[in-house]
Amino acid sequence: MRVLAALGLCLVGAGTGVATVALHDLWWGLLLALAATAAAVTALAAGWWSRLAFVVGWDAMVGWLTLPRAEGDYLISQDAQGYTVLGAGLVLLVVGIATLPRPARHREAS
């Protein structure tokens, strides 16, 4: 069940990443996209199958959309908004990894 949840959250994160790239040229679109992404990451429980799955989907899609297109142009602009999107991806990845729950310690039988 957790695998399906992780796959679904990865797809939702990828969709949110597409929306972020599509709206990042507009100042209000960038704010809205980053606020929606931050709200989703905050609302999700910390864990491999929830928050990190969303973050990986978001970062993977934004990273894929960063590559140059066949025409030679880029979807993410080389200005403050574009660098804000890339910086947000790095921050999201750090938050996703840093908030993973610590592994449980096994007690030795005495």
TAFENHU-V209309 format. One record per residue. RES is the residue in one small letter. SS is DSSP state (helix for helix, strand for strand, loop for the rest). PSI is psi in whole degrees, 0 to 359 (NA if undefined). D_FIRST is the distance of its C-alpha to the first C-alpha in Angstrom with 2 decimals. Layout:
# TAFENHU-V209309
{{RES;SS;PSI;D_FIRST} {RES;SS;PSI;D_FIRST}}
This chain:
# TAFENHU-V209309
{{m;loop;321;0.00} {r;helix;329;3.80} {v;helix;319;5.39} {l;helix;321;5.33} {a;helix;318;6.41} {a;helix;318;8.73} {l;helix;317;10.04} {g;helix;316;10.76} {l;helix;329;12.42} {c;helix;319;14.27} {l;helix;321;15.63} {v;helix;319;16.64} {g;helix;320;18.32} {a;helix;320;20.09} {g;helix;320;21.34} {t;helix;324;22.61} {g;helix;320;24.32} {v;helix;317;26.03} {a;helix;322;27.24} {t;helix;315;28.54} {v;helix;323;30.49} {a;helix;327;31.81} {l;helix;0;33.13} {h;loop;342;34.25} {d;loop;334;37.87} {l;loop;134;38.39} {w;helix;321;38.75} {w;helix;330;37.04} {g;helix;320;34.24} {l;helix;315;33.63} {l;helix;318;33.63} {l;helix;317;31.29} {a;helix;317;28.80} {l;helix;324;28.91} {a;helix;318;28.68} {a;helix;320;25.59} {t;helix;315;23.95} {a;helix;321;25.05} {a;helix;319;23.88} {a;helix;317;20.34} {v;helix;322;20.26} {t;helix;323;21.86} {a;helix;332;19.56} {l;loop;144;16.30} {a;loop;147;15.57} {a;loop;134;16.63} {g;loop;166;14.20} {w;loop;321;13.10} {w;loop;354;9.86} {s;loop;276;11.75} {r;helix;315;15.54} {l;helix;326;16.14} {a;helix;317;13.91} {f;helix;314;15.97} {v;helix;319;19.13} {v;helix;319;18.69} {g;helix;317;18.27} {w;helix;310;21.30} {d;helix;322;23.37} {a;helix;317;22.71} {m;helix;316;23.82} {v;helix;319;26.79} {g;helix;320;27.76} {w;helix;323;27.71} {l;helix;349;29.77} {t;helix;335;32.20} {l;loop;149;33.51} {p;loop;147;36.75} {r;loop;173;36.76} {a;loop;331;38.98} {e;loop;349;41.71} {g;loop;358;41.91} {d;loop;176;40.74} {y;loop;150;37.75} {l;loop;331;35.27} {i;loop;121;35.31} {s;loop;157;38.84} {q;loop;66;40.79} {d;loop;191;41.65} {a;helix;321;40.47} {q;helix;318;37.62} {g;helix;316;36.33} {y;helix;333;36.57} {t;helix;319;34.86} {v;helix;315;31.79} {l;helix;320;31.84} {g;helix;322;32.41} {a;helix;324;29.55} {g;helix;319;27.25} {l;helix;317;28.59} {v;helix;318;28.28} {l;helix;318;24.65} {l;helix;318;23.84} {v;helix;316;25.83} {v;helix;318;24.21} {g;helix;320;20.66} {i;helix;319;21.68} {a;helix;334;24.07} {t;loop;12;21.74} {l;loop;142;19.16} {p;loop;148;19.14} {r;loop;146;21.53} {p;loop;145;20.47} {a;loop;141;21.26} {r;loop;140;24.50} {h;loop;131;24.94} {r;loop;139;28.05} {e;loop;141;30.50} {a;loop;135;31.74} {s;loop;NA;35.42}}
